[in-house]
């Protein structure tokens, strides 16, 4: 209501920004559900990037290097 009052009082930019903030605040928790539902639609789902479709960079954390090196050493010990 405050955003609409600002628009009527001659402050349209501030009023629209305030209204947009209110809409995002009101419906912000619904957007992830809408995105998840949209990913299941036949044509729309192909256009929306999915978190599981991200490219893997192949980088490993230092702990994984250490574990991999230890496993490799154990295998080399038996051969």
C-alpha atoms as one frame of an Amber mdcrd trajectory, in Angstrom:
protein
   0.000   0.000   0.000   2.896   2.364   0.707   4.295   1.836  -2.781   0.966
   2.693  -4.393   0.728   5.828  -2.235   4.203   6.889  -3.389   3.140   6.426
  -7.015   0.017   8.554  -6.489   2.017  11.226  -4.666   4.367  11.705  -7.631
   7.241   9.380  -6.720   6.675   6.628  -9.317  10.175   5.115  -9.332  10.363
   4.781  -5.542   6.814   3.446  -5.432   7.467   0.774  -8.052  10.696  -0.284
  -6.335   8.839  -0.576  -3.037   6.039  -2.582  -4.676   8.567  -4.915  -6.344
  10.275  -5.481  -3.005   6.918  -6.315  -1.445   6.043  -8.808  -4.170   9.419
 -10.542  -3.871   9.097 -10.589  -0.098   5.587 -12.031  -0.284   6.155 -14.654
  -2.977   9.903 -15.265  -2.593   9.510 -18.662  -0.933   7.323 -19.887  -3.780
   9.872 -19.341  -6.584  11.960 -22.503  -5.931   8.802 -24.634  -6.092   7.720
 -22.976  -9.335  11.182 -23.547 -10.831  11.149 -27.210  -9.784   7.729 -27.666
 -11.355   8.766 -25.817 -14.529  11.783 -28.154 -14.935   9.384 -31.082 -15.287
   7.515 -29.486 -18.234   8.453 -30.930 -21.641   9.793 -27.869 -23.490  10.277
 -25.396 -20.678  12.374 -27.806 -18.599  15.055 -27.943 -21.290  15.472 -24.166
 -21.185  15.860 -23.881 -17.400  19.286 -24.838 -16.043  19.172 -27.463 -13.353
  21.638 -27.702 -10.447  22.278 -31.357 -11.285  23.191 -30.463 -14.876  26.155
 -28.313 -13.910  29.434 -29.258 -15.512  31.827 -31.092 -13.283  35.212 -29.421
 -13.243  37.039 -32.486 -12.082  38.603 -30.630  -9.196  39.119 -32.528  -5.997
  39.563 -31.267  -2.506  42.952 -31.818  -0.852  41.455 -34.516   1.409  40.416
 -36.473  -1.681  43.945 -36.254  -3.074  45.324 -37.632   0.146  42.782 -40.478
   0.219  43.418 -41.300  -3.447  47.157 -41.344  -2.896  46.760 -43.638   0.103
  44.556 -46.019  -1.874  47.047 -46.044  -4.731  49.901 -46.825  -2.320  47.931
 -49.709  -0.808  47.259 -51.170  -4.249  50.922 -50.833  -5.208  51.926 -52.656
  -2.027  50.025 -55.775  -3.112  51.536 -55.899  -6.623
